[in-house]
């Protein structure tokens, strides 16, 4: 396949061995880089009211949003689409964030129509 994929190398003891790379997966590396550029440890969600900012920070950290969000961005760049959806259950007084991408069949992008609404 070429010098990049098939070559010989030597270890620290001078032993020579053959190396074969199937792929360096450049597209995946780009997707991961975008994920780390857009969402890293410095990313913040900030609101004018300090109490709201504190609540958001606590909620996003407790729910594991940051790690999942980075995964969603990586998959979105790789698959072409992705979304975060905020689900609010008023009866249970709970909020959760769901992550979707193209492999989910676009479920996040399908809206609900009111009964009797036209096509």
VONU-823614 format. One line per field, with one value per residue: x, y, z of N, C-alpha, C in turn; residue in three letters; residue number from 1. Coordinates in Angstrom, 1 decimal. Last residue first. Layout:
! VONU-823614
n_xx: c(X_...)
n_yy: c(Y_...)
n_zz: c(Z_...)
ca_xx: c(X_...)
ca_yy: c(Y_...)
ca_zz: c(Z_...)
c_xx: c(X_...)
c_yy: c(Y_...)
c_zz: c(Z_...)
res: c(ALA_...)
n: c(NUM_...)
***
This chain:
! VONU-823614
n_xx: c(-51.3_-53.0_-54.0_-55.4_-53.2_-50.0_-47.2_-43.8_-40.9_-37.8_-35.3_-34.7_-34.6_-32.8_-31.9_-29.7_-27.6_-27.3_-28.1_-28.8_-29.2_-31.1_-31.3_-34.0_-35.6_-38.6_-41.2_-43.0_-44.6_-42.8_-40.0_-38.3_-35.4_-33.6_-31.4_-28.9_-27.9_-26.6_-25.0_-22.8_-21.1_-18.9_-20.1_-21.5_-19.6_-18.5_-20.8_-21.2_-18.9_-19.5_-21.7_-20.7_-19.2_-21.2_-23.3_-23.7_-25.3_-23.6_-23.0_-25.5_-26.1_-24.1_-24.5_-27.1_-26.7_-25.0_-26.6_-28.6_-27.1_-26.4_-27.9_-27.0_-25.3_-23.2_-21.4_-18.1_-15.1_-12.7_-12.6_-14.4_-15.8_-14.5_-12.1_-13.0_-14.5_-12.4_-10.9_-12.7_-12.7_-10.1_-9.9_-11.7_-10.2_-7.9_-7.0_-4.9_-5.1_-3.4_0.0_2.5_5.9_8.3_11.4_14.5_16.0_17.2_15.9_13.8_13.0_12.5_10.6_9.4_6.1_3.1_2.0_4.0_4.8_2.1_0.8)
n_yy: c(18.8_20.5_19.2_17.4_17.8_19.2_17.2_17.2_16.7_15.3_15.3_13.2_11.1_10.3_7.9_7.8_8.4_11.1_11.7_13.2_13.2_14.9_15.9_16.5_17.3_17.0_16.7_14.9_16.7_17.8_17.1_18.1_17.7_19.1_17.6_18.2_16.6_16.2_15.1_13.9_12.1_13.6_15.7_14.1_12.8_15.1_16.0_13.8_13.9_16.3_15.6_13.7_15.4_17.3_15.9_14.7_15.8_17.5_19.5_20.6_21.5_23.3_25.2_26.0_27.2_29.3_30.7_31.5_33.1_35.2_36.2_35.9_32.8_30.5_27.7_27.1_25.4_24.4_21.7_21.9_21.9_22.6_21.1_18.5_18.2_18.6_16.3_14.3_14.9_14.4_11.7_10.7_11.2_9.6_6.9_5.5_2.1_-0.1_-0.4_-2.6_-3.1_-5.5_-4.9_-5.3_-4.4_-2.5_-2.0_-0.3_-1.4_-0.2_-1.0_-0.9_-0.6_0.3_2.9_4.5_3.3_1.1_-1.2)
n_zz: c(7.1_9.9_13.1_14.6_17.3_16.5_15.8_16.8_14.7_14.5_15.3_16.9_15.0_13.1_13.6_15.1_13.5_13.7_17.2_20.4_23.9_26.4_29.6_31.9_34.9_36.8_38.0_37.2_35.7_33.9_32.5_29.7_27.9_25.3_23.2_20.9_17.8_14.4_11.4_10.3_11.4_12.4_13.8_15.6_17.1_18.4_19.8_21.5_23.1_24.4_25.8_27.6_29.2_30.1_31.5_33.9_35.7_37.2_35.2_34.8_37.4_38.0_36.0_36.6_39.1_38.5_36.7_38.6_40.3_38.6_35.6_33.0_32.5_30.8_30.5_29.4_28.8_29.8_29.1_26.0_23.0_20.7_20.7_21.0_18.6_16.7_17.2_16.4_13.6_12.9_13.5_11.6_9.3_9.5_10.2_9.4_8.8_9.0_9.0_9.9_10.3_11.3_13.2_14.6_17.7_19.2_21.6_21.0_17.6_14.2_11.3_8.0_6.6_5.1_5.0_3.8_1.4_0.2_0.0)
ca_xx: c(-50.1_-52.8_-53.2_-56.1_-54.3_-51.2_-48.2_-45.2_-41.7_-39.2_-35.7_-34.7_-35.8_-33.3_-32.9_-30.9_-27.9_-28.0_-27.3_-29.2_-28.3_-30.9_-30.8_-32.8_-35.1_-37.2_-40.3_-41.9_-45.2_-43.4_-41.2_-38.8_-36.7_-34.0_-32.8_-29.2_-28.7_-26.7_-26.1_-23.4_-22.3_-18.7_-19.1_-22.2_-20.4_-17.7_-20.2_-22.2_-19.1_-18.3_-21.8_-21.6_-18.5_-20.0_-23.5_-22.7_-26.0_-24.2_-21.9_-24.7_-27.0_-24.3_-23.2_-26.8_-27.6_-24.6_-25.4_-29.0_-27.8_-25.3_-28.1_-26.8_-26.5_-23.3_-22.7_-19.0_-16.4_-12.9_-12.8_-13.3_-16.2_-15.7_-12.0_-12.2_-15.1_-13.5_-10.3_-12.3_-14.0_-10.6_-9.1_-12.0_-11.5_-7.8_-8.4_-4.6_-5.6_-4.6_-1.1_1.4_4.7_7.5_10.1_13.7_15.3_17.7_17.0_14.9_12.7_13.4_11.0_10.2_7.5_4.0_1.2_3.3_5.7_3.0_0.0)
ca_yy: c(18.2_20.1_20.1_18.1_17.0_19.2_18.1_16.7_17.5_15.1_16.4_14.5_11.2_11.7_8.0_7.6_7.0_10.6_11.9_12.5_13.4_13.7_16.3_15.7_17.8_16.7_17.9_14.4_15.8_18.7_16.3_18.5_17.1_19.2_17.9_18.0_17.5_15.8_15.8_15.0_11.6_12.4_16.0_15.0_12.0_14.3_16.9_14.2_12.8_16.2_16.6_13.2_14.3_17.7_16.5_14.1_15.0_16.3_18.6_20.1_20.5_22.1_24.5_25.4_26.0_28.2_30.2_30.7_32.0_34.3_36.0_37.2_33.6_31.6_28.2_27.5_25.8_25.9_22.1_21.4_21.6_23.3_22.5_19.1_18.0_19.6_17.6_14.4_15.0_15.8_12.6_10.6_11.9_11.1_7.4_6.5_3.4_-0.2_0.4_-2.4_-2.4_-4.9_-5.5_-4.8_-5.5_-2.7_-2.9_0.3_-1.0_-0.9_-0.1_-1.5_-0.2_-0.8_1.8_4.9_3.4_2.3_0.0)
ca_zz: c(6.8_8.5_12.3_13.6_16.7_17.3_15.3_17.0_15.6_14.1_14.4_17.5_16.0_13.1_12.7_15.9_13.7_12.5_16.0_19.2_22.8_25.5_28.3_31.4_33.6_36.5_38.3_38.0_36.8_34.9_33.0_31.0_28.2_26.8_23.4_22.3_18.6_15.9_12.1_9.6_10.8_11.6_12.7_14.7_16.2_17.6_18.8_20.5_22.2_23.5_24.8_26.5_28.4_29.3_30.2_33.0_34.7_37.8_35.8_33.7_36.7_38.9_36.1_35.3_39.0_39.4_36.2_37.4_40.8_39.1_37.1_33.7_32.4_31.7_30.2_30.4_28.4_29.9_30.5_26.8_24.4_21.0_20.5_22.0_19.9_16.8_17.4_17.8_14.4_12.8_14.2_13.0_9.5_9.6_10.5_10.5_8.5_8.2_9.4_8.9_10.8_10.2_13.0_13.5_16.9_17.9_21.6_21.7_18.9_15.2_12.4_9.0_6.7_5.3_5.6_5.0_2.5_0.2_0.0)
c_xx: c(-49.0_-51.5_-53.1_-55.4_-55.1_-52.3_-49.4_-46.1_-43.1_-40.1_-37.1_-35.3_-35.9_-34.5_-33.5_-32.1_-29.2_-28.3_-28.0_-28.2_-28.7_-30.0_-30.5_-32.5_-34.0_-36.9_-38.8_-40.9_-44.1_-44.0_-41.7_-40.0_-37.1_-35.4_-33.0_-30.7_-28.7_-27.4_-26.1_-24.5_-23.1_-19.9_-18.9_-21.3_-21.2_-18.5_-19.3_-21.7_-20.2_-18.4_-20.6_-21.8_-19.4_-19.4_-22.3_-22.8_-25.0_-24.8_-22.5_-23.6_-26.2_-25.1_-23.4_-25.5_-27.3_-25.4_-24.9_-27.7_-28.2_-26.0_-27.1_-26.9_-26.2_-24.6_-23.0_-20.4_-17.3_-14.3_-13.0_-13.6_-15.0_-16.1_-13.3_-12.0_-14.3_-14.3_-11.4_-11.7_-13.6_-11.9_-9.6_-11.2_-11.9_-9.1_-8.3_-5.9_-5.1_-5.1_-2.3_0.3_3.7_6.3_9.3_12.5_14.4_17.0_17.6_16.1_13.9_13.0_11.9_10.6_8.1_5.5_2.1_2.7_5.0_3.8_0.9)
c_yy: c(19.2_19.5_19.6_19.1_17.9_18.4_18.0_17.7_16.8_15.8_16.2_15.6_12.6_12.0_9.4_7.8_6.7_9.1_11.2_12.7_12.6_14.1_15.0_16.2_16.9_17.2_17.5_15.5_15.3_17.8_17.1_17.7_17.5_18.7_18.0_18.4_17.2_16.9_15.4_15.7_12.7_11.9_14.8_15.4_12.9_13.5_16.1_15.1_13.1_15.0_16.6_14.3_13.8_16.6_16.8_14.7_14.3_15.3_17.3_19.1_19.8_21.0_23.2_24.6_25.3_27.0_29.1_30.0_31.0_33.0_34.9_37.0_34.9_32.4_29.3_27.9_26.1_26.3_23.6_21.9_21.1_23.1_23.2_20.6_18.6_19.5_18.7_15.8_15.1_15.9_14.0_11.5_11.8_11.8_9.0_7.2_4.3_1.1_0.2_-1.6_-2.3_-4.3_-4.8_-5.6_-4.8_-3.8_-3.2_-0.7_-0.5_-0.4_-0.9_-0.5_-1.0_-0.3_0.6_3.7_3.8_2.4_1.3)
c_zz: c(6.3_8.2_10.9_12.8_15.8_16.6_16.3_16.5_15.8_15.2_13.9_16.6_16.6_14.0_12.6_14.9_14.5_12.7_14.8_18.1_21.6_24.3_27.5_30.0_33.2_35.1_38.1_38.5_37.7_36.0_34.1_31.3_29.6_27.0_24.9_22.4_20.0_16.6_13.6_10.3_10.0_10.8_11.8_13.5_15.2_16.6_17.9_19.4_21.1_22.6_23.8_25.4_27.3_28.6_29.4_31.6_33.8_36.8_36.3_34.1_35.6_38.1_36.9_35.4_37.7_39.3_37.2_36.9_39.7_39.6_37.6_35.2_33.2_31.4_31.2_29.8_29.5_29.5_30.7_28.2_25.2_22.5_21.0_21.9_21.0_18.1_17.5_18.1_15.9_13.6_14.1_13.9_10.9_9.8_10.6_10.9_9.7_7.8_8.5_9.5_9.6_10.8_11.9_13.4_15.9_17.1_20.3_21.8_19.7_16.6_13.4_10.1_7.8_5.4_5.9_5.7_3.9_1.4_0.0)
res: c(UNK_UNK_UNK_UNK_UNK_UNK_UNK_UNK_UNK_UNK_UNK_UNK_UNK_UNK_UNK_UNK_UNK_UNK_UNK_UNK_UNK_UNK_UNK_UNK_UNK_UNK_UNK_UNK_UNK_UNK_UNK_UNK_UNK_UNK_UNK_UNK_UNK_UNK_UNK_UNK_UNK_UNK_UNK_UNK_UNK_UNK_UNK_UNK_UNK_UNK_UNK_UNK_UNK_UNK_UNK_UNK_UNK_UNK_UNK_UNK_UNK_UNK_UNK_UNK_UNK_UNK_UNK_UNK_UNK_UNK_UNK_UNK_UNK_UNK_UNK_UNK_UNK_UNK_UNK_UNK_UNK_UNK_UNK_UNK_UNK_UNK_UNK_UNK_UNK_UNK_UNK_UNK_UNK_UNK_UNK_UNK_UNK_UNK_UNK_UNK_UNK_UNK_UNK_UNK_UNK_UNK_UNK_UNK_UNK_UNK_UNK_UNK_UNK_UNK_UNK_UNK_UNK_UNK_UNK)
n: c(119_118_117_116_115_114_113_112_111_110_109_108_107_106_105_104_103_102_101_100_99_98_97_96_95_94_93_92_91_90_89_88_87_86_85_84_83_82_81_80_79_78_77_76_75_74_73_72_71_70_69_68_67_66_65_64_63_62_61_60_59_58_57_56_55_54_53_52_51_50_49_48_47_46_45_44_43_42_41_40_39_38_37_36_35_34_33_32_31_30_29_28_27_26_25_24_23_22_21_20_19_18_17_16_15_14_13_12_11_10_9_8_7_6_5_4_3_2_1)
***
